[in-house]
Amino acid sequence: YLDLAPIALDAGSEFASAAGELLRLHDERGIDGKAVRGSLGADPLGHEARTGEALDFAPVVPLARRCAEEYPGLRALTVDALPYHEAGGSAAQELGASIATGVAYLRELDAAGLTVEQAAAQLEFRYAATADQFLTIAKLRAARRLWARVAEVCGAPGAGAQAQHAVVSPVMMTRRDPWVNMLRATIATLAAGVGGAEAVTVLPFDHALGLPDAFARRIARNTSTILVEESHLSRVIDPAGGSWYVERLTDELAEAAWRFFRTIERDGGQAAVLRSGRLRTDLATTWAQRSKKLATRREPITGVSEFPHLGEKPVQRAPAPEPRTGGLPRVRRDEAYEELRARSDAHLAATGARPRVFLAALGPAAAHTARLTFAANLFQAGGVEPVTEGTFEESGATEVCLCSSDTVYEEQAEDVVRTLRSAGARHVFLAGRPGQYSDVDSYVFAGCDAVAVLTATLDRMGVS
């Protein structure tokens, strides 16, 4: 149904033959070239970022020229920024890399004889939309500003309009409690619409688990439909415009992205930084910094690092084809916690029980409830089952965590620890900031490195 919706191809190295087949189909059906919409998806640098395989740009030129002459609503090239987002890059790095890629394509088309206006009209930009709604809104707004500046510098200010296609971020899609992904995708889609994307791809909530089922695909399709029809996103131009916060965030993001773009140009352009490994290093540095926030739960992941549900029945899907590798890595926000949960699952399958920790609640409920809840939440994030009923001896655990107020700790902690040691406790945690308790082995508190704590815990318990 060629007249139903614009078609965007994503054929990787086979872009030329795929585009030829699509154009042949349009010609066979006698469709007026002026009515054709979509993108042919040629993206040599994006393919190289994904796979490490360099493609010849030469086949792009006749496609771009044909689109410019026969199909004014069809774009030959896609500038896909998702490889940089999926490698752990920041929003500024994603923008900077996309602008550098767009400039590289302009240079190639200009050298082939197309005007700047014709070349710019052949580009569609693809960005990731995340559940950080304001950052997504600002990113899309900043991207348009940056590209308008490029067109202005190139002497064609009228060619600076940027066609944008937003894709829900695969990085934020979780494998545990995947139902929360529906909420993440809804927020991301809303943000993409408010930010001004012309097209939005909504990933199914089970995207991270394998091939989506019919229900997941239907929900993904309906997400954007409901937002358009009931929230009227298509009726308002730049609804976030005028908001001081959004305007300031857009300014800061545009400035940071422009600085990153200039460093790419200084080092020889997008192809050069891809092949030298510099871009990989920059993205890895950013991801390492973000990983610390994820590990300390400064950036919480609902259903994974916060409010995990160990008893949840896993969602099963048929495996999806493995994506091509060889280029930039693909990361996920949940990867560190997923590794811990997988260890716990394997232990459950082998022994019939999960690793356990006994939570010793001291004093009245008013004193221990907050830290008891905190500790239970933290340990479950690593697949460690908290036991709160009965005694330590009855729990089957070898490790214990004291939970109460600082006042109660001062009165009871040392005596309780001695009793637990005599009962066989091998490791004693205390929920709270590190204090002067010589018999306590380690502390868990807001801002502690949860991944490190949980990894060490599973190691001590012999959970492989």
C-alpha positions in Angstrom: 0.0 0.0 0.0 2.4 2.7 -1.3 -0.2 5.4 -0.8 -0.9 4.5 2.8 2.2 6.0 4.5 5.7 7.1 3.7 8.1 4.2 3.4 11.6 4.3 5.0 14.1 1.6 3.9 16.8 0.3 6.2 18.8 -2.1 4.0 22.4 -1.4 5.3 24.9 -2.2 2.6 22.1 -3.3 0.2 20.6 0.2 0.1 21.2 0.7 -3.7 19.4 -2.5 -4.8 16.6 -2.1 -2.2 16.1 1.5 -3.4 16.0 0.3 -7.0 13.3 -2.2 -6.3 11.1 0.3 -4.4 11.4 2.9 -7.2 10.7 0.2 -9.8 7.5 -0.7 -7.9 6.4 2.9 -7.9 7.0 3.2 -11.6 5.2 -0.1 -12.3 2.1 1.2 -10.5 2.2 4.5 -12.3 2.5 6.6 -9.1 3.3 10.2 -9.7 6.8 11.0 -8.6 5.7 14.1 -6.8 3.4 12.1 -4.6 6.1 9.7 -3.4 7.2 10.2 0.3 9.7 8.5 2.5 13.4 7.7 2.6 15.6 5.3 0.7 17.9 4.8 3.8 21.4 5.2 2.3 23.7 5.8 5.2 27.3 4.6 4.6 28.7 6.2 7.7 25.9 4.9 9.9 26.5 1.4 8.5 30.2 1.8 9.2 29.4 2.8 12.8 27.3 -0.3 13.2 29.5 -2.8 11.5 32.9 -1.4 11.0 32.5 -2.0 7.2 33.3 1.0 5.1 30.9 1.5 2.1 31.6 3.2 -1.2 29.6 6.5 -1.4 29.5 6.4 -5.2 26.1 4.5 -5.5 24.5 7.2 -3.4 25.0 9.9 -5.9 22.7 8.6 -8.7 20.1 7.9 -6.1 20.2 11.4 -4.7 20.2 12.9 -8.2 17.2 10.8 -9.3 15.3 11.8 -6.1 16.1 15.4 -6.6 14.9 15.3 -10.2 12.0 12.9 -10.1 10.9 12.4 -6.5 11.0 15.7 -4.6 9.3 14.3 -1.6 11.7 11.3 -1.3 15.0 11.5 0.5 17.9 9.3 -0.6 20.0 9.5 2.6 19.4 8.9 6.3 21.7 10.3 9.0 21.1 7.7 11.7 22.4 8.9 15.1 21.2 5.8 16.9 24.6 4.0 16.6 26.1 6.7 18.8 23.2 6.7 21.2 23.3 2.9 21.5 27.1 3.0 22.1 26.5 5.0 25.3 26.9 8.6 23.9 25.3 11.6 25.5 22.6 13.7 23.8 25.3 16.2 22.8 27.5 13.6 21.3 24.6 12.1 19.4 23.8 15.5 18.0 27.4 16.4 17.2 28.0 13.1 15.4 24.8 13.5 13.4 25.7 17.0 12.3 29.2 15.8 11.3 27.7 13.0 9.3 25.3 15.4 7.6 28.1 17.7 6.7 30.1 14.8 5.3 27.2 13.9 3.0 26.7 17.5 1.9 30.4 17.6 0.9 30.1 14.3 -1.1 26.9 15.5 -2.9 28.3 18.9 -3.6 31.5 17.3 -5.1 29.2 15.3 -7.4 27.5 18.4 -8.7 24.3 18.8 -6.6 23.6 22.2 -5.2 23.6 22.7 -1.4 19.8 23.0 -1.6 19.4 19.8 -3.5 21.9 18.0 -1.3 20.2 19.2 2.0 16.8 18.1 0.7 18.2 14.5 0.4 18.8 14.1 4.1 16.6 12.6 6.8 17.9 12.7 10.4 17.1 9.9 12.8 17.4 10.4 16.6 16.7 8.4 19.7 13.7 9.4 21.9 14.0 8.5 25.6 11.8 8.6 28.7 13.8 11.7 29.7 11.1 13.8 28.1 12.6 17.2 28.4 16.0 16.1 27.2 14.4 14.5 24.2 12.3 17.6 23.4 15.4 19.8 23.7 17.5 17.5 21.6 15.2 17.6 18.7 14.8 21.4 18.9 18.6 21.8 19.2 19.1 19.5 16.2 17.0 21.8 14.0 18.9 24.8 15.2 22.3 23.2 14.5 21.3 22.1 11.0 19.9 25.5 10.2 23.3 27.0 11.2 25.1 24.5 8.9 22.9 25.6 6.0 23.5 29.2 6.8 27.3 28.7 6.8 27.0 26.8 3.5 25.3 29.8 2.0 21.8 28.3 1.7 19.9 29.5 4.7 16.6 28.4 3.1 17.7 24.8 3.0 18.1 24.4 6.8 14.9 22.7 7.6 15.7 19.3 9.1 13.4 16.3 8.5 13.4 14.3 11.7 12.5 10.7 12.4 12.6 9.7 16.1 13.0 6.1 17.3 12.2 5.0 20.8 15.5 4.3 22.5 16.5 0.6 22.6 19.0 1.5 25.4 16.3 2.2 27.9 14.2 -1.0 27.1 14.5 -3.5 30.0 14.3 -7.3 30.0 12.9 -7.5 33.6 9.4 -6.2 34.2 9.1 -5.3 30.5 5.6 -4.0 31.0 7.1 -0.8 32.3 8.5 -0.3 28.8 5.0 0.6 27.7 5.3 3.7 30.0 8.8 4.5 28.8 7.8 4.3 25.2 4.7 6.4 25.8 6.7 9.2 27.4 9.4 9.0 24.7 6.8 9.2 21.9 5.1 12.1 23.6 8.5 13.9 23.9 9.3 13.2 20.2 6.0 14.7 19.1 6.4 17.7 21.4 9.9 18.1 20.1 8.8 18.2 16.5 9.7 14.9 15.0 7.9 14.3 11.7 7.9 10.5 12.2 8.1 8.3 15.3 9.0 4.6 15.5 7.6 3.1 18.7 9.4 0.0 19.8 7.2 -2.8 21.2 7.5 -3.3 25.0 9.1 -6.7 24.5 11.7 -5.5 22.0 14.6 -6.4 24.3 13.4 -10.0 24.7 13.3 -11.1 21.1 10.6 -11.1 18.4 7.6 -9.1 19.5 4.2 -10.7 19.6 1.0 -9.4 18.0 -0.2 -7.7 21.3 3.1 -5.8 21.7 3.1 -4.6 18.1 -0.5 -3.5 18.4 0.2 -1.5 21.6 3.3 0.1 19.9 1.2 1.1 16.9 -1.6 2.5 19.1 0.7 4.5 21.3 1.4 7.1 18.7 -2.2 6.9 17.3 -3.6 7.8 20.8 -1.2 10.6 21.3 -2.0 12.1 18.0 -5.8 11.7 18.1 -6.4 12.3 21.8 -3.5 14.5 22.9 -3.6 16.4 19.6 0.2 16.5 19.3 -0.1 17.1 15.5 -2.2 20.3 16.1 0.4 22.4 17.9 3.7 23.7 16.6 6.5 23.6 19.2 4.3 23.3 22.3 7.4 23.5 24.5 8.5 26.8 23.0 8.6 29.7 25.5 9.3 27.4 28.5 12.3 28.9 30.2 13.5 25.4 31.2 13.2 23.9 27.7 14.7 27.0 26.0 17.6 27.0 28.4 18.2 23.2 28.0 18.0 23.6 24.2 20.6 26.4 24.3 23.0 24.4 26.5 22.5 21.2 24.4 23.0 23.0 21.1 26.2 24.7 22.4 27.6 21.4 23.7 26.8 19.5 20.5 28.3 22.3 18.4 31.6 22.0 20.4 31.6 18.2 19.9 30.9 18.6 16.2 33.8 21.0 15.9 36.2 18.5 17.5 35.1 16.0 14.9 35.7 18.4 12.1 39.1 19.3 13.6 40.1 15.7 13.6 39.2 15.1 9.9 35.5 14.6 9.9 33.1 11.8 10.8 34.7 9.0 8.8 38.1 9.8 10.2 37.0 9.8 13.9 35.2 6.5 13.3 38.2 4.8 11.8 40.7 6.2 14.2 38.8 5.0 17.3 38.5 8.4 18.8 34.8 8.4 18.6 34.6 5.0 20.3 36.8 6.2 23.1 34.7 9.4 23.6 31.4 7.4 23.8 32.9 4.8 26.1 34.1 7.5 28.5 30.6 8.9 28.6 29.0 5.5 29.1 31.4 4.8 32.0 30.3 7.9 33.7 26.7 7.1 33.2 27.3 3.5 34.4 28.4 4.9 37.7 25.0 6.7 38.1 23.2 3.5 37.2 25.2 1.5 39.6 24.6 3.9 42.5 20.9 4.2 41.4 21.3 8.0 40.9 19.6 7.1 37.7 17.0 4.6 38.8 15.5 1.9 36.5 12.0 1.1 37.6 11.4 -2.6 37.8 15.1 -3.3 37.7 17.2 -1.3 40.1 14.1 0.1 41.9 11.1 -1.9 42.8 12.2 -5.2 41.3 9.8 -8.1 41.6 11.6 -11.4 42.0 8.5 -13.5 41.9 7.4 -12.1 38.5 6.9 -14.8 35.8 9.4 -14.1 33.0 8.1 -13.0 29.6 9.2 -15.4 26.9 9.7 -14.5 23.2 11.2 -16.2 20.2 14.8 -15.1 19.7 15.3 -12.3 17.2 18.1 -12.4 14.6 21.4 -11.2 16.0 22.3 -7.7 14.8 25.5 -7.2 12.9 28.5 -6.3 15.0 32.0 -5.1 14.3 31.5 -1.4 14.8 30.5 0.6 17.9 29.2 -1.5 20.8 25.5 -1.6 21.9 24.8 -0.9 25.5 21.7 -1.2 27.7 20.9 0.6 30.9 19.9 -2.6 32.6 23.0 -4.7 31.6 24.8 -4.7 35.0 21.6 -5.6 36.9 20.6 -8.1 34.3 23.9 -10.0 34.8 23.2 -10.2 38.5 19.6 -11.4 38.0 20.8 -14.0 35.5 23.2 -15.4 38.1 20.4 -15.5 40.6 18.1 -17.3 38.1 20.8 -19.9 37.4 21.2 -20.5 41.1 17.4 -20.9 41.5 17.3 -23.4 38.6 20.2 -25.4 40.1 19.2 -25.4 43.8 15.5 -24.6 43.9 16.1 -21.4 45.9 17.4 -18.0 45.4 20.3 -16.6 47.4 19.0 -15.1 50.6 19.8 -12.3 53.0 18.1 -12.0 56.4 16.9 -8.5 57.3 17.0 -7.9 61.0 14.5 -5.2 62.0 15.5 -3.6 65.3 13.2 -1.5 67.4 9.7 -0.4 66.6 8.2 -0.3 63.1 8.5 3.5 63.0 12.3 3.1 63.5 13.0 0.3 61.0 10.4 0.4 58.2 12.2 2.9 56.0 15.6 1.2 56.0 14.0 -2.2 55.9 12.2 -1.3 52.7 15.3 0.3 51.3 17.4 -2.8 52.0 14.8 -5.2 50.6 14.6 -3.1 47.4 18.4 -3.0 47.0 19.0 -6.7 47.5 16.2 -7.8 45.2 17.8 -5.6 42.4 20.6 -8.3 42.4 18.3 -11.3 42.7 18.9 -11.7 46.4 15.8 -12.7 48.2 15.2 -10.7 51.5 13.8 -12.7 54.4 12.0 -10.6 57.1 10.0 -13.2 59.0 11.2 -15.6 61.7 14.7 -15.7 63.1 18.1 -15.7 61.4 18.6 -19.4 62.1 15.3 -20.2 60.4 15.9 -18.0 57.3 18.5 -20.3 55.6 20.6 -17.2 55.0 24.3 -16.8 55.7 24.3 -13.0 55.5 22.3 -10.5 57.5 21.5 -6.8 57.2 20.5 -4.7 60.3 17.7 -2.2 59.6 16.7 0.5 62.0 17.4 4.2 63.0 20.7 5.6 64.1 19.5 5.9 67.6 18.5 2.2 67.8 21.9 1.2 66.3 23.7 3.1 69.0 21.8 1.2 71.6 21.6 -2.3 70.1 23.8 -2.8 67.0 27.0 -4.2 68.7 25.1 -6.7 70.9 22.9 -7.9 68.0 25.9 -8.4 65.7 27.7 -10.5 68.4 24.5 -12.6 68.7 24.3 -13.0 64.9 27.9 -14.0 64.6 27.5 -16.7 67.2 24.4 -17.9 65.2 26.6 -18.3 62.1 26.3 -15.0 60.2 29.2 -14.8 57.9 28.7 -11.2 56.7 26.8 -8.4 58.5 25.5 -5.4 56.6 24.1 -2.3 58.3 21.5 -0.1 56.4 22.7 3.4 56.9 25.8 5.6 56.4 29.1 4.1 57.5 29.5 4.4 61.3 31.8 3.3 64.1 30.6 -0.3 64.4 33.7 -2.4 64.3 31.8 -5.7 64.0 29.8 -4.6 60.9 31.3 -5.8 57.6 29.8 -3.3 55.2 27.1 -0.7 54.8 24.3 -0.1 52.3 22.9 3.4 51.9 21.4 5.7 49.3 24.1 6.4 46.8 26.2 3.4 47.5 27.5 1.4 44.6 24.6 -1.2 44.5 26.2 -3.2 41.6 29.5 -3.6 43.5 27.7 -4.5 46.7 25.5 -7.1 45.0 28.3 -8.5 42.9 30.4 -9.1 46.0 27.4 -10.6 47.9 26.7 -13.1 45.1 30.4 -14.0 45.0 30.6 -14.7 48.7 27.5 -16.8 48.4 29.0 -18.9 45.7 26.4 -17.8 43.1 28.1 -18.2 39.7 
